Amino acid sequence: MKYSEVWDLDVFFEGGSDSPQLREYLNVVQEKITNTKVEVEQLNIPSAVEDADEIARLLEIVTDVSLYLRQAGAVISCYLAADTTDKKALLLQGEASTLNAQYKTVMLNFQQTLAKVDDQIWEELVATDALNEFYFILNEWRDDVALKLSEKEESLITALSVDGYQSWGQLYDQLVAQVRVEIEIDGELKSLSVGQASNLSAHERADVRKEAYEKLEEAWTAQEDFFATTLNHLAGFRLAVYEKRGWDSVLKEPLNYNRMSEETLDAMWGAISDHKAPFVQFLNEKAKILGTEKIEWYDLDAPVTASTKTISYQEGAEFILKHFGEFGPELEAFSRKAFEDRWIEAEDRDNKRPGGFCTGMPLSEQSRIFMTYSGSMSNVATLAHELGHAFHSYALRPVHHLNRGYAMGVAETASTFAEMIVADAAVKAAETKEEKIALLEDKVQRSVAFFMNIHARFLFETRFYEERKNGFVPASRLNALMEEAQREAYGDALNTAHPHFWASKLHFYITSVPFYNFPYTFGYLFSLSIYAKALEEGKDFEEKYIALLKDTAVMTVEDLAKKHLNEDITQQGFWEKGIALCVKDVEEFLKLTAEEG
């Protein structure tokens, strides 16, 4: 079967952003929110165990509204990703944000009421058959409310966030959509979007890679004040909220969101910082292969051998399915359905958003995957990565929707696990030494991304937020902070850095949660432990893997690791075991390139 590179969104609403079905659907969502608001306002503070059934009834109602909202938001985000010039979708995104804010206010009211329940009564309530299934999430709500302001103040913050916070993230998307660069490729001058130009970082010719980097830097520089204003206002809003709530650490919200302790985060970064030498050595060797003393930023993704071949989308899909099948039948069958039912948008065309993502359509029990496929092994790995996200949602289908809200760190675990299956298989399937070197380099480059690039993002964002507490941070200072973070995170392996990376990276502007960086590295190293067990146990492991995924939204990451891996992730030793596996890839790469030399 020939797989389409363009996704099917008409199965949800025919006609795209002009769909009358979508218009009617959003009206229904508004009605549901209004009715739910009345239901929640009528709830008295539960005072006896008999109130459990009423709470359970309301939980079903708010869950239903949440599913409708998330489906609408996901479809609209797909319209905009596929066509950044879709003005109707932009308006719909604003409408969805307003609806979401209304819903959050209703939920806050509900949670505040539950938080007022007497402690003893509460324990009796959550132990009942009606509520016991939701023990973790209900206690999490109660704890979150205790950390926040009054219902009236939090409702005001939510209302103001639509235009005072979320709109800044939407403005970023508009700014990026307008950025165009002209680059000469094979004698032809092409006008490219950011996503298309970014894909040239893996081009076989150094002059094309360099020109793409320089033209993008020029574009970011020309607009840097707009991007700086956007980033400062996003951070300023968050910091103002944190101050009102009495939160001293800018990491409090992302750590809570990821159900992770600061001890775990420190242990992870500590282990990485102590073991960067092999990856610096790898970058130095890559620079040498490319004919420079130190690696240039625009050469980080460069191919190291002439044997790098273009892989068609069809070939990439078949490669993924073959090796997913060797892991387990469910992952393979699910992914085949995603290809056959056109869940994936991969076409290389103009006006698409840069980057890739997977989003869920919870009412339909489907996912949609977005990326731009240009034929590299790295693209195949990205496709496998996003399919891993989708499989995570699939694995949770037997679980109540209230218990499916997994955080970013464990979300990146499933995706990276799927990516590893494909990356390892590619190396093993290499037919020549040259091809093996190229594929090993691509695999090690992922370790460099998680241990160095993501670390640089974390260092930059942490330091930026501290400076933002004292006032507006201008573009020139953001450039300096970014370059300092990159040089530190890359162990001084870089010749040129990417000072405007803060402007180019969407993750700094995501409004759903701050610090969208460390969860990637967490997921990468956490999934290495899972992958090691998968290699030991073969196809029999898939059932255990699905059991782990089902638990990802109902416990802390520390408890998840203890239950399913019997590991203490607050200790550096756990993280060092994963890093050691990555170092083996570096050593094999260095050995093969030395033989070539």
Protein Blocks (a to p, Z undefined) as FASTA:
>chain_A
ZZdfbdcfklmoghijmlmklmmmmmmmmmmmmmmmmmmmmpccdfbfklmmmmmmmmmm
mmmmmmmmmmmmmmmmmmmmmomklmklmmmmmmmmmmmmmmmmmmmmmmmmmmmpcfkl
mmmmmmpmklmmmmmmmmmmmmmmmmmccfklmmmmmmmmmmmmmmmmmmmmmmmmmpcc
dddeehiacdddfklmmmmmmgfblklmmmmmmmmmmmmmmmmmmmmmmmmmmmmmmmmm
mmmnopablklmmmmmnopafklmmmmmmmmmmmmmmmmmmmmmmmmmnopabdcfklmm
pcfbfkbccddfklmmmmmmmmmmmmomklmmmmmmmmmnopacfbdcehiaehjddddd
fknopacdddddehiaklmmmmmmmmmmmmmmmmmmmpcfklmmccfklmmmmmmmmmmm
mmmmmmmmpmbfklmmmmmmmmmmmmmmmmmmmmmmmmmmmmmmmmmmnoccdfklmmmm
mmmmmmmmnoomafbdcfklmmmpmklmcckbghilklmmmmmmmmmmmmmmmmmnmmml
mmmmmmmmmmmmnccfklmmmmmnopafkbfklmmmmmmmmmmmmmmmmmmmmmmZZ
